[in-house]
Amino acid sequence: MRQRSLLVLSAMILAASPVLAQKRRAAEPPPDKIKYEQLKITAVAGQEIQVRRAYAMSLDCTLLEPNRIALITPPKGGDLVEKPLEGYPNFGRDNPRAACNSQKVITTYAIYKAREDFRGTDNFRFAIVYYDGTASHFDVEVTVWR
């Protein structure tokens, strides 16, 4: 009985593991649901820079499920992390959600931070996996200076 309890407890801990959660989150959508984009940015070593943000809102301006950042190829000179930050949406005038632009919401940001000792060019690839199962892949080239 005690051994079975330990097995159940172990299974519960593994299911709640951040590593496993990250793997579940990063599940790849079908190829026809992926958009690709290339980004070139400049960053200062040791300082965070917002690479991309993602949000999804309904017509009444309520947030839908949060989008997720999935790292595909990590940067060599720094780190890319997912961070929830408050900001204003930026829907176009013709978008029915344009009225939502006047209220702050929590959005998902991809944040890059180069190591203090890194200078030069860093490259990485990540995806934003949207609430509806589609995704956007980003190939990023960062010029890092001090």
Phi and psi in radians as a Rosetta constraint file:
Dihedral C 1 N 2 CA 2 C 2 CIRCULARHARMONIC -1.119 0.35
Dihedral N 2 CA 2 C 2 N 3 CIRCULARHARMONIC -0.697 0.35
Dihedral C 2 N 3 CA 3 C 3 CIRCULARHARMONIC -1.120 0.35
Dihedral N 3 CA 3 C 3 N 4 CIRCULARHARMONIC -0.703 0.35
Dihedral C 3 N 4 CA 4 C 4 CIRCULARHARMONIC -1.118 0.35
Dihedral N 4 CA 4 C 4 N 5 CIRCULARHARMONIC -0.715 0.35
Dihedral C 4 N 5 CA 5 C 5 CIRCULARHARMONIC -1.074 0.35
Dihedral N 5 CA 5 C 5 N 6 CIRCULARHARMONIC -0.699 0.35
Dihedral C 5 N 6 CA 6 C 6 CIRCULARHARMONIC -1.142 0.35
Dihedral N 6 CA 6 C 6 N 7 CIRCULARHARMONIC -0.680 0.35
Dihedral C 6 N 7 CA 7 C 7 CIRCULARHARMONIC -1.119 0.35
Dihedral N 7 CA 7 C 7 N 8 CIRCULARHARMONIC -0.745 0.35
Dihedral C 7 N 8 CA 8 C 8 CIRCULARHARMONIC -1.112 0.35
Dihedral N 8 CA 8 C 8 N 9 CIRCULARHARMONIC -0.767 0.35
Dihedral C 8 N 9 CA 9 C 9 CIRCULARHARMONIC -1.093 0.35
Dihedral N 9 CA 9 C 9 N 10 CIRCULARHARMONIC -0.759 0.35
Dihedral C 9 N 10 CA 10 C 10 CIRCULARHARMONIC -1.067 0.35
Dihedral N 10 CA 10 C 10 N 11 CIRCULARHARMONIC -0.744 0.35
Dihedral C 10 N 11 CA 11 C 11 CIRCULARHARMONIC -1.101 0.35
Dihedral N 11 CA 11 C 11 N 12 CIRCULARHARMONIC -0.674 0.35
Dihedral C 11 N 12 CA 12 C 12 CIRCULARHARMONIC -1.161 0.35
Dihedral N 12 CA 12 C 12 N 13 CIRCULARHARMONIC -0.707 0.35
Dihedral C 12 N 13 CA 13 C 13 CIRCULARHARMONIC -1.147 0.35
Dihedral N 13 CA 13 C 13 N 14 CIRCULARHARMONIC -0.771 0.35
Dihedral C 13 N 14 CA 14 C 14 CIRCULARHARMONIC -1.098 0.35
Dihedral N 14 CA 14 C 14 N 15 CIRCULARHARMONIC -0.678 0.35
Dihedral C 14 N 15 CA 15 C 15 CIRCULARHARMONIC -1.139 0.35
Dihedral N 15 CA 15 C 15 N 16 CIRCULARHARMONIC -0.520 0.35
Dihedral C 15 N 16 CA 16 C 16 CIRCULARHARMONIC -1.614 0.35
Dihedral N 16 CA 16 C 16 N 17 CIRCULARHARMONIC -0.012 0.35
Dihedral C 16 N 17 CA 17 C 17 CIRCULARHARMONIC -1.069 0.35
Dihedral N 17 CA 17 C 17 N 18 CIRCULARHARMONIC 2.317 0.35
Dihedral C 17 N 18 CA 18 C 18 CIRCULARHARMONIC -1.059 0.35
Dihedral N 18 CA 18 C 18 N 19 CIRCULARHARMONIC -0.595 0.35
Dihedral C 18 N 19 CA 19 C 19 CIRCULARHARMONIC -1.111 0.35
Dihedral N 19 CA 19 C 19 N 20 CIRCULARHARMONIC -0.814 0.35
Dihedral C 19 N 20 CA 20 C 20 CIRCULARHARMONIC -1.166 0.35
Dihedral N 20 CA 20 C 20 N 21 CIRCULARHARMONIC -0.672 0.35
Dihedral C 20 N 21 CA 21 C 21 CIRCULARHARMONIC -1.066 0.35
Dihedral N 21 CA 21 C 21 N 22 CIRCULARHARMONIC -0.707 0.35
Dihedral C 21 N 22 CA 22 C 22 CIRCULARHARMONIC -1.086 0.35
Dihedral N 22 CA 22 C 22 N 23 CIRCULARHARMONIC -0.732 0.35
Dihedral C 22 N 23 CA 23 C 23 CIRCULARHARMONIC -1.124 0.35
Dihedral N 23 CA 23 C 23 N 24 CIRCULARHARMONIC -0.711 0.35
Dihedral C 23 N 24 CA 24 C 24 CIRCULARHARMONIC -1.122 0.35
Dihedral N 24 CA 24 C 24 N 25 CIRCULARHARMONIC -0.722 0.35
Dihedral C 24 N 25 CA 25 C 25 CIRCULARHARMONIC -1.126 0.35
Dihedral N 25 CA 25 C 25 N 26 CIRCULARHARMONIC -0.618 0.35
Dihedral C 25 N 26 CA 26 C 26 CIRCULARHARMONIC -1.511 0.35
Dihedral N 26 CA 26 C 26 N 27 CIRCULARHARMONIC 0.249 0.35
Dihedral C 26 N 27 CA 27 C 27 CIRCULARHARMONIC -0.981 0.35
Dihedral N 27 CA 27 C 27 N 28 CIRCULARHARMONIC 2.336 0.35
Dihedral C 27 N 28 CA 28 C 28 CIRCULARHARMONIC -1.389 0.35
Dihedral N 28 CA 28 C 28 N 29 CIRCULARHARMONIC 2.208 0.35
Dihedral C 28 N 29 CA 29 C 29 CIRCULARHARMONIC -1.212 0.35
Dihedral N 29 CA 29 C 29 N 30 CIRCULARHARMONIC 2.877 0.35
Dihedral C 29 N 30 CA 30 C 30 CIRCULARHARMONIC -1.063 0.35
Dihedral N 30 CA 30 C 30 N 31 CIRCULARHARMONIC 2.596 0.35
Dihedral C 30 N 31 CA 31 C 31 CIRCULARHARMONIC -0.933 0.35
Dihedral N 31 CA 31 C 31 N 32 CIRCULARHARMONIC -0.593 0.35
Dihedral C 31 N 32 CA 32 C 32 CIRCULARHARMONIC -1.290 0.35
Dihedral N 32 CA 32 C 32 N 33 CIRCULARHARMONIC -0.077 0.35
Dihedral C 32 N 33 CA 33 C 33 CIRCULARHARMONIC -1.863 0.35
Dihedral N 33 CA 33 C 33 N 34 CIRCULARHARMONIC 0.209 0.35
Dihedral C 33 N 34 CA 34 C 34 CIRCULARHARMONIC -1.980 0.35
Dihedral N 34 CA 34 C 34 N 35 CIRCULARHARMONIC 2.309 0.35
Dihedral C 34 N 35 CA 35 C 35 CIRCULARHARMONIC -1.845 0.35
Dihedral N 35 CA 35 C 35 N 36 CIRCULARHARMONIC 2.597 0.35
Dihedral C 35 N 36 CA 36 C 36 CIRCULARHARMONIC -2.093 0.35
Dihedral N 36 CA 36 C 36 N 37 CIRCULARHARMONIC 2.468 0.35
Dihedral C 36 N 37 CA 37 C 37 CIRCULARHARMONIC -2.563 0.35
Dihedral N 37 CA 37 C 37 N 38 CIRCULARHARMONIC 2.528 0.35
Dihedral C 37 N 38 CA 38 C 38 CIRCULARHARMONIC -1.873 0.35
Dihedral N 38 CA 38 C 38 N 39 CIRCULARHARMONIC 2.388 0.35
Dihedral C 38 N 39 CA 39 C 39 CIRCULARHARMONIC -2.178 0.35
Dihedral N 39 CA 39 C 39 N 40 CIRCULARHARMONIC 2.430 0.35
Dihedral C 39 N 40 CA 40 C 40 CIRCULARHARMONIC -2.151 0.35
Dihedral N 40 CA 40 C 40 N 41 CIRCULARHARMONIC 2.144 0.35
Dihedral C 40 N 41 CA 41 C 41 CIRCULARHARMONIC -2.339 0.35
Dihedral N 41 CA 41 C 41 N 42 CIRCULARHARMONIC 2.871 0.35
Dihedral C 41 N 42 CA 42 C 42 CIRCULARHARMONIC -2.088 0.35
Dihedral N 42 CA 42 C 42 N 43 CIRCULARHARMONIC 2.409 0.35
Dihedral C 42 N 43 CA 43 C 43 CIRCULARHARMONIC -2.367 0.35
Dihedral N 43 CA 43 C 43 N 44 CIRCULARHARMONIC 2.756 0.35
Dihedral C 43 N 44 CA 44 C 44 CIRCULARHARMONIC -1.778 0.35
Dihedral N 44 CA 44 C 44 N 45 CIRCULARHARMONIC 2.309 0.35
Dihedral C 44 N 45 CA 45 C 45 CIRCULARHARMONIC -0.962 0.35
Dihedral N 45 CA 45 C 45 N 46 CIRCULARHARMONIC 2.358 0.35
Dihedral C 45 N 46 CA 46 C 46 CIRCULARHARMONIC 1.443 0.35
Dihedral N 46 CA 46 C 46 N 47 CIRCULARHARMONIC -0.053 0.35
Dihedral C 46 N 47 CA 47 C 47 CIRCULARHARMONIC -2.040 0.35
Dihedral N 47 CA 47 C 47 N 48 CIRCULARHARMONIC 2.477 0.35
Dihedral C 47 N 48 CA 48 C 48 CIRCULARHARMONIC -1.294 0.35
Dihedral N 48 CA 48 C 48 N 49 CIRCULARHARMONIC 2.525 0.35
Dihedral C 48 N 49 CA 49 C 49 CIRCULARHARMONIC -2.366 0.35
Dihedral N 49 CA 49 C 49 N 50 CIRCULARHARMONIC 2.407 0.35
Dihedral C 49 N 50 CA 50 C 50 CIRCULARHARMONIC -1.409 0.35
Dihedral N 50 CA 50 C 50 N 51 CIRCULARHARMONIC 2.083 0.35
Dihedral C 50 N 51 CA 51 C 51 CIRCULARHARMONIC -1.538 0.35
Dihedral N 51 CA 51 C 51 N 52 CIRCULARHARMONIC -0.806 0.35
Dihedral C 51 N 52 CA 52 C 52 CIRCULARHARMONIC -2.763 0.35
Dihedral N 52 CA 52 C 52 N 53 CIRCULARHARMONIC 2.699 0.35
Dihedral C 52 N 53 CA 53 C 53 CIRCULARHARMONIC -2.287 0.35
Dihedral N 53 CA 53 C 53 N 54 CIRCULARHARMONIC 2.765 0.35
Dihedral C 53 N 54 CA 54 C 54 CIRCULARHARMONIC -2.514 0.35
Dihedral N 54 CA 54 C 54 N 55 CIRCULARHARMONIC 2.390 0.35
Dihedral C 54 N 55 CA 55 C 55 CIRCULARHARMONIC -2.653 0.35
Dihedral N 55 CA 55 C 55 N 56 CIRCULARHARMONIC 2.724 0.35
Dihedral C 55 N 56 CA 56 C 56 CIRCULARHARMONIC -2.410 0.35
Dihedral N 56 CA 56 C 56 N 57 CIRCULARHARMONIC 2.217 0.35
Dihedral C 56 N 57 CA 57 C 57 CIRCULARHARMONIC -2.249 0.35
Dihedral N 57 CA 57 C 57 N 58 CIRCULARHARMONIC 2.586 0.35
Dihedral C 57 N 58 CA 58 C 58 CIRCULARHARMONIC -1.425 0.35
Dihedral N 58 CA 58 C 58 N 59 CIRCULARHARMONIC 3.050 0.35
Dihedral C 58 N 59 CA 59 C 59 CIRCULARHARMONIC -1.103 0.35
Dihedral N 59 CA 59 C 59 N 60 CIRCULARHARMONIC -0.439 0.35
Dihedral C 59 N 60 CA 60 C 60 CIRCULARHARMONIC -1.591 0.35
Dihedral N 60 CA 60 C 60 N 61 CIRCULARHARMONIC 0.249 0.35
Dihedral C 60 N 61 CA 61 C 61 CIRCULARHARMONIC 1.286 0.35
Dihedral N 61 CA 61 C 61 N 62 CIRCULARHARMONIC 0.240 0.35
Dihedral C 61 N 62 CA 62 C 62 CIRCULARHARMONIC -1.506 0.35
Dihedral N 62 CA 62 C 62 N 63 CIRCULARHARMONIC 2.524 0.35
Dihedral C 62 N 63 CA 63 C 63 CIRCULARHARMONIC -1.265 0.35
Dihedral N 63 CA 63 C 63 N 64 CIRCULARHARMONIC 2.438 0.35
Dihedral C 63 N 64 CA 64 C 64 CIRCULARHARMONIC -1.543 0.35
Dihedral N 64 CA 64 C 64 N 65 CIRCULARHARMONIC -3.049 0.35
Dihedral C 64 N 65 CA 65 C 65 CIRCULARHARMONIC -0.883 0.35
Dihedral N 65 CA 65 C 65 N 66 CIRCULARHARMONIC 2.534 0.35
Dihedral C 65 N 66 CA 66 C 66 CIRCULARHARMONIC -1.173 0.35
Dihedral N 66 CA 66 C 66 N 67 CIRCULARHARMONIC 2.563 0.35
Dihedral C 66 N 67 CA 67 C 67 CIRCULARHARMONIC -1.417 0.35
Dihedral N 67 CA 67 C 67 N 68 CIRCULARHARMONIC 2.835 0.35
Dihedral C 67 N 68 CA 68 C 68 CIRCULARHARMONIC -2.209 0.35
Dihedral N 68 CA 68 C 68 N 69 CIRCULARHARMONIC 2.570 0.35
Dihedral C 68 N 69 CA 69 C 69 CIRCULARHARMONIC -1.707 0.35
Dihedral N 69 CA 69 C 69 N 70 CIRCULARHARMONIC 2.251 0.35
Dihedral C 69 N 70 CA 70 C 70 CIRCULARHARMONIC -2.135 0.35
Dihedral N 70 CA 70 C 70 N 71 CIRCULARHARMONIC 2.067 0.35
Dihedral C 70 N 71 CA 71 C 71 CIRCULARHARMONIC -1.367 0.35
Dihedral N 71 CA 71 C 71 N 72 CIRCULARHARMONIC 2.216 0.35
Dihedral C 71 N 72 CA 72 C 72 CIRCULARHARMONIC -1.779 0.35
Dihedral N 72 CA 72 C 72 N 73 CIRCULARHARMONIC -0.958 0.35
Dihedral C 72 N 73 CA 73 C 73 CIRCULARHARMONIC -2.181 0.35
Dihedral N 73 CA 73 C 73 N 74 CIRCULARHARMONIC 1.993 0.35
Dihedral C 73 N 74 CA 74 C 74 CIRCULARHARMONIC -1.256 0.35
Dihedral N 74 CA 74 C 74 N 75 CIRCULARHARMONIC 2.687 0.35
Dihedral C 74 N 75 CA 75 C 75 CIRCULARHARMONIC -1.220 0.35
Dihedral N 75 CA 75 C 75 N 76 CIRCULARHARMONIC 2.639 0.35
Dihedral C 75 N 76 CA 76 C 76 CIRCULARHARMONIC -1.617 0.35
Dihedral N 76 CA 76 C 76 N 77 CIRCULARHARMONIC -0.422 0.35
Dihedral C 76 N 77 CA 77 C 77 CIRCULARHARMONIC -1.824 0.35
Dihedral N 77 CA 77 C 77 N 78 CIRCULARHARMONIC 0.147 0.35
Dihedral C 77 N 78 CA 78 C 78 CIRCULARHARMONIC -3.054 0.35
Dihedral N 78 CA 78 C 78 N 79 CIRCULARHARMONIC -2.704 0.35
Dihedral C 78 N 79 CA 79 C 79 CIRCULARHARMONIC -2.336 0.35
Dihedral N 79 CA 79 C 79 N 80 CIRCULARHARMONIC 2.608 0.35
Dihedral C 79 N 80 CA 80 C 80 CIRCULARHARMONIC -2.062 0.35
Dihedral N 80 CA 80 C 80 N 81 CIRCULARHARMONIC 2.199 0.35
Dihedral C 80 N 81 CA 81 C 81 CIRCULARHARMONIC -2.253 0.35
Dihedral N 81 CA 81 C 81 N 82 CIRCULARHARMONIC 2.757 0.35
Dihedral C 81 N 82 CA 82 C 82 CIRCULARHARMONIC -1.636 0.35
Dihedral N 82 CA 82 C 82 N 83 CIRCULARHARMONIC 2.333 0.35
Dihedral C 82 N 83 CA 83 C 83 CIRCULARHARMONIC -2.506 0.35
Dihedral N 83 CA 83 C 83 N 84 CIRCULARHARMONIC 2.263 0.35
Dihedral C 83 N 84 CA 84 C 84 CIRCULARHARMONIC -1.419 0.35
Dihedral N 84 CA 84 C 84 N 85 CIRCULARHARMONIC 2.211 0.35
Dihedral C 84 N 85 CA 85 C 85 CIRCULARHARMONIC -2.363 0.35
Dihedral N 85 CA 85 C 85 N 86 CIRCULARHARMONIC 2.670 0.35
Dihedral C 85 N 86 CA 86 C 86 CIRCULARHARMONIC -1.482 0.35
Dihedral N 86 CA 86 C 86 N 87 CIRCULARHARMONIC 2.415 0.35
Dihedral C 86 N 87 CA 87 C 87 CIRCULARHARMONIC -2.940 0.35
Dihedral N 87 CA 87 C 87 N 88 CIRCULARHARMONIC 3.021 0.35
Dihedral C 87 N 88 CA 88 C 88 CIRCULARHARMONIC -1.620 0.35
Dihedral N 88 CA 88 C 88 N 89 CIRCULARHARMONIC 2.390 0.35
Dihedral C 88 N 89 CA 89 C 89 CIRCULARHARMONIC -1.156 0.35
Dihedral N 89 CA 89 C 89 N 90 CIRCULARHARMONIC 2.926 0.35
Dihedral C 89 N 90 CA 90 C 90 CIRCULARHARMONIC -2.412 0.35
Dihedral N 90 CA 90 C 90 N 91 CIRCULARHARMONIC 1.103 0.35
Dihedral C 90 N 91 CA 91 C 91 CIRCULARHARMONIC -1.398 0.35
Dihedral N 91 CA 91 C 91 N 92 CIRCULARHARMONIC 2.532 0.35
Dihedral C 91 N 92 CA 92 C 92 CIRCULARHARMONIC -1.167 0.35
Dihedral N 92 CA 92 C 92 N 93 CIRCULARHARMONIC 2.795 0.35
Dihedral C 92 N 93 CA 93 C 93 CIRCULARHARMONIC -0.988 0.35
Dihedral N 93 CA 93 C 93 N 94 CIRCULARHARMONIC -0.612 0.35
Dihedral C 93 N 94 CA 94 C 94 CIRCULARHARMONIC -1.424 0.35
Dihedral N 94 CA 94 C 94 N 95 CIRCULARHARMONIC -0.149 0.35
Dihedral C 94 N 95 CA 95 C 95 CIRCULARHARMONIC -1.356 0.35
Dihedral N 95 CA 95 C 95 N 96 CIRCULARHARMONIC 2.355 0.35
Dihedral C 95 N 96 CA 96 C 96 CIRCULARHARMONIC -1.092 0.35
Dihedral N 96 CA 96 C 96 N 97 CIRCULARHARMONIC -0.227 0.35
Dihedral C 96 N 97 CA 97 C 97 CIRCULARHARMONIC -1.663 0.35
Dihedral N 97 CA 97 C 97 N 98 CIRCULARHARMONIC 0.147 0.35
Dihedral C 97 N 98 CA 98 C 98 CIRCULARHARMONIC -1.000 0.35
Dihedral N 98 CA 98 C 98 N 99 CIRCULARHARMONIC -0.544 0.35
Dihedral C 98 N 99 CA 99 C 99 CIRCULARHARMONIC -1.124 0.35
Dihedral N 99 CA 99 C 99 N 100 CIRCULARHARMONIC -0.375 0.35
Dihedral C 99 N 100 CA 100 C 100 CIRCULARHARMONIC -1.252 0.35
Dihedral N 100 CA 100 C 100 N 101 CIRCULARHARMONIC -0.278 0.35
Dihedral C 100 N 101 CA 101 C 101 CIRCULARHARMONIC -1.097 0.35
Dihedral N 101 CA 101 C 101 N 102 CIRCULARHARMONIC -0.273 0.35
Dihedral C 101 N 102 CA 102 C 102 CIRCULARHARMONIC -1.589 0.35
Dihedral N 102 CA 102 C 102 N 103 CIRCULARHARMONIC 0.006 0.35
Dihedral C 102 N 103 CA 103 C 103 CIRCULARHARMONIC -2.139 0.35
Dihedral N 103 CA 103 C 103 N 104 CIRCULARHARMONIC 2.437 0.35
Dihedral C 103 N 104 CA 104 C 104 CIRCULARHARMONIC -1.302 0.35
Dihedral N 104 CA 104 C 104 N 105 CIRCULARHARMONIC 2.497 0.35
Dihedral C 104 N 105 CA 105 C 105 CIRCULARHARMONIC -2.422 0.35
Dihedral N 105 CA 105 C 105 N 106 CIRCULARHARMONIC 2.798 0.35
Dihedral C 105 N 106 CA 106 C 106 CIRCULARHARMONIC -1.466 0.35
Dihedral N 106 CA 106 C 106 N 107 CIRCULARHARMONIC 2.141 0.35
Dihedral C 106 N 107 CA 107 C 107 CIRCULARHARMONIC -2.120 0.35
Dihedral N 107 CA 107 C 107 N 108 CIRCULARHARMONIC 2.842 0.35
Dihedral C 107 N 108 CA 108 C 108 CIRCULARHARMONIC -1.607 0.35
Dihedral N 108 CA 108 C 108 N 109 CIRCULARHARMONIC 2.157 0.35
Dihedral C 108 N 109 CA 109 C 109 CIRCULARHARMONIC -1.965 0.35
Dihedral N 109 CA 109 C 109 N 110 CIRCULARHARMONIC 2.516 0.35
Dihedral C 109 N 110 CA 110 C 110 CIRCULARHARMONIC -1.685 0.35
Dihedral N 110 CA 110 C 110 N 111 CIRCULARHARMONIC 2.047 0.35
Dihedral C 110 N 111 CA 111 C 111 CIRCULARHARMONIC -1.984 0.35
Dihedral N 111 CA 111 C 111 N 112 CIRCULARHARMONIC 2.243 0.35
Dihedral C 111 N 112 CA 112 C 112 CIRCULARHARMONIC -1.894 0.35
Dihedral N 112 CA 112 C 112 N 113 CIRCULARHARMONIC 2.443 0.35
Dihedral C 112 N 113 CA 113 C 113 CIRCULARHARMONIC -2.444 0.35
Dihedral N 113 CA 113 C 113 N 114 CIRCULARHARMONIC 2.014 0.35
Dihedral C 113 N 114 CA 114 C 114 CIRCULARHARMONIC -1.359 0.35
Dihedral N 114 CA 114 C 114 N 115 CIRCULARHARMONIC 2.567 0.35
Dihedral C 114 N 115 CA 115 C 115 CIRCULARHARMONIC -1.067 0.35
Dihedral N 115 CA 115 C 115 N 116 CIRCULARHARMONIC 2.648 0.35
Dihedral C 115 N 116 CA 116 C 116 CIRCULARHARMONIC -0.965 0.35
Dihedral N 116 CA 116 C 116 N 117 CIRCULARHARMONIC -0.637 0.35
Dihedral C 116 N 117 CA 117 C 117 CIRCULARHARMONIC -1.590 0.35
Dihedral N 117 CA 117 C 117 N 118 CIRCULARHARMONIC 0.043 0.35
Dihedral C 117 N 118 CA 118 C 118 CIRCULARHARMONIC -1.634 0.35
Dihedral N 118 CA 118 C 118 N 119 CIRCULARHARMONIC 2.338 0.35
Dihedral C 118 N 119 CA 119 C 119 CIRCULARHARMONIC -2.391 0.35
Dihedral N 119 CA 119 C 119 N 120 CIRCULARHARMONIC 2.554 0.35
Dihedral C 119 N 120 CA 120 C 120 CIRCULARHARMONIC 2.091 0.35
Dihedral N 120 CA 120 C 120 N 121 CIRCULARHARMONIC -2.587 0.35
Dihedral C 120 N 121 CA 121 C 121 CIRCULARHARMONIC -1.878 0.35
Dihedral N 121 CA 121 C 121 N 122 CIRCULARHARMONIC 2.304 0.35
Dihedral C 121 N 122 CA 122 C 122 CIRCULARHARMONIC -2.102 0.35
Dihedral N 122 CA 122 C 122 N 123 CIRCULARHARMONIC 2.543 0.35
Dihedral C 122 N 123 CA 123 C 123 CIRCULARHARMONIC -2.294 0.35
Dihedral N 123 CA 123 C 123 N 124 CIRCULARHARMONIC 2.519 0.35
Dihedral C 123 N 124 CA 124 C 124 CIRCULARHARMONIC -2.786 0.35
Dihedral N 124 CA 124 C 124 N 125 CIRCULARHARMONIC 2.890 0.35
Dihedral C 124 N 125 CA 125 C 125 CIRCULARHARMONIC -2.285 0.35
Dihedral N 125 CA 125 C 125 N 126 CIRCULARHARMONIC 2.374 0.35
Dihedral C 125 N 126 CA 126 C 126 CIRCULARHARMONIC -2.484 0.35
Dihedral N 126 CA 126 C 126 N 127 CIRCULARHARMONIC 2.948 0.35
Dihedral C 126 N 127 CA 127 C 127 CIRCULARHARMONIC -2.261 0.35
Dihedral N 127 CA 127 C 127 N 128 CIRCULARHARMONIC 2.563 0.35
Dihedral C 127 N 128 CA 128 C 128 CIRCULARHARMONIC -1.775 0.35
Dihedral N 128 CA 128 C 128 N 129 CIRCULARHARMONIC 2.081 0.35
Dihedral C 128 N 129 CA 129 C 129 CIRCULARHARMONIC -1.743 0.35
Dihedral N 129 CA 129 C 129 N 130 CIRCULARHARMONIC 2.029 0.35
Dihedral C 129 N 130 CA 130 C 130 CIRCULARHARMONIC -1.466 0.35
Dihedral N 130 CA 130 C 130 N 131 CIRCULARHARMONIC 2.826 0.35
Dihedral C 130 N 131 CA 131 C 131 CIRCULARHARMONIC -1.018 0.35
Dihedral N 131 CA 131 C 131 N 132 CIRCULARHARMONIC -0.447 0.35
Dihedral C 131 N 132 CA 132 C 132 CIRCULARHARMONIC -1.632 0.35
Dihedral N 132 CA 132 C 132 N 133 CIRCULARHARMONIC 0.112 0.35
Dihedral C 132 N 133 CA 133 C 133 CIRCULARHARMONIC 1.632 0.35
Dihedral N 133 CA 133 C 133 N 134 CIRCULARHARMONIC -0.098 0.35
Dihedral C 133 N 134 CA 134 C 134 CIRCULARHARMONIC -1.460 0.35
Dihedral N 134 CA 134 C 134 N 135 CIRCULARHARMONIC 2.970 0.35
Dihedral C 134 N 135 CA 135 C 135 CIRCULARHARMONIC -2.629 0.35
Dihedral N 135 CA 135 C 135 N 136 CIRCULARHARMONIC 2.726 0.35
Dihedral C 135 N 136 CA 136 C 136 CIRCULARHARMONIC -2.131 0.35
Dihedral N 136 CA 136 C 136 N 137 CIRCULARHARMONIC 2.244 0.35
Dihedral C 136 N 137 CA 137 C 137 CIRCULARHARMONIC -1.752 0.35
Dihedral N 137 CA 137 C 137 N 138 CIRCULARHARMONIC 2.454 0.35
Dihedral C 137 N 138 CA 138 C 138 CIRCULARHARMONIC -2.199 0.35
Dihedral N 138 CA 138 C 138 N 139 CIRCULARHARMONIC 2.141 0.35
Dihedral C 138 N 139 CA 139 C 139 CIRCULARHARMONIC -1.674 0.35
Dihedral N 139 CA 139 C 139 N 140 CIRCULARHARMONIC 2.086 0.35
Dihedral C 139 N 140 CA 140 C 140 CIRCULARHARMONIC -2.031 0.35
Dihedral N 140 CA 140 C 140 N 141 CIRCULARHARMONIC 2.301 0.35
Dihedral C 140 N 141 CA 141 C 141 CIRCULARHARMONIC -2.022 0.35
Dihedral N 141 CA 141 C 141 N 142 CIRCULARHARMONIC 2.118 0.35
Dihedral C 141 N 142 CA 142 C 142 CIRCULARHARMONIC -2.013 0.35
Dihedral N 142 CA 142 C 142 N 143 CIRCULARHARMONIC 2.236 0.35
Dihedral C 142 N 143 CA 143 C 143 CIRCULARHARMONIC -1.660 0.35
Dihedral N 143 CA 143 C 143 N 144 CIRCULARHARMONIC 2.064 0.35
Dihedral C 143 N 144 CA 144 C 144 CIRCULARHARMONIC -1.877 0.35
Dihedral N 144 CA 144 C 144 N 145 CIRCULARHARMONIC 2.238 0.35
Dihedral C 144 N 145 CA 145 C 145 CIRCULARHARMONIC -2.411 0.35
Dihedral N 145 CA 145 C 145 N 146 CIRCULARHARMONIC 3.052 0.35
